[in-house]
Structure formats: structure tokens, C-alpha cells
Amino acid sequence: MSLFEPLSGRFVLVFKNEADRLYVADVSGDWREEILVLSGNHLHVYENTAANPRPDQPRLWENRNYRRLKQCHNYYSP
């Protein structure tokens, strides 16, 4: 699993994890998404530890469309 720059394709960070499932969601409520990795019976949460540049921004969960997109029960559903 890794984090890369989308324009250049350069790897920024490589995680030494094997993932059974990978999710992205705003679990800390600061409008920035965290990476959730389920590996066996372990759940790892990777977050941005930098100070929140826009603390007045509302939680992503307040957005109806965001909540609906995160309710995907079937990995392969559109």
C-alpha cells in the first residue's frame, strides 16, 4: 500500500501493510479523510497529523451525498 502524487506518479509514502479491505472516510470529523486499513482482525487508521488549515470547515458527514457514497455495502457496486 502506498501514497503517491497523482500528476507525477511518484511514491510519497509506502506502508508495510497487507490489506484485506481499504476504506477512506472522515473519521476524525475535521473534513479531511483518513485511510482505514483492515488487515485480518486489525484495523489501522492513518491520518494527517498536520494542523487543520480550515478548522471552520464543516464535517464531510454533514454532506448528504458524502454519507450516501460511504454507505456502499457491495465493493463492486457503482
Buried (B, 14 or more C-beta within 10 A) or exposed (E): BEEEEEEEEEEEEEEEBEBEEEBEBBBBEBBBBBBBBBBEEEEEEBEEEEEEEEEEEEEBBEEEEBEEEBEEEEEEEE
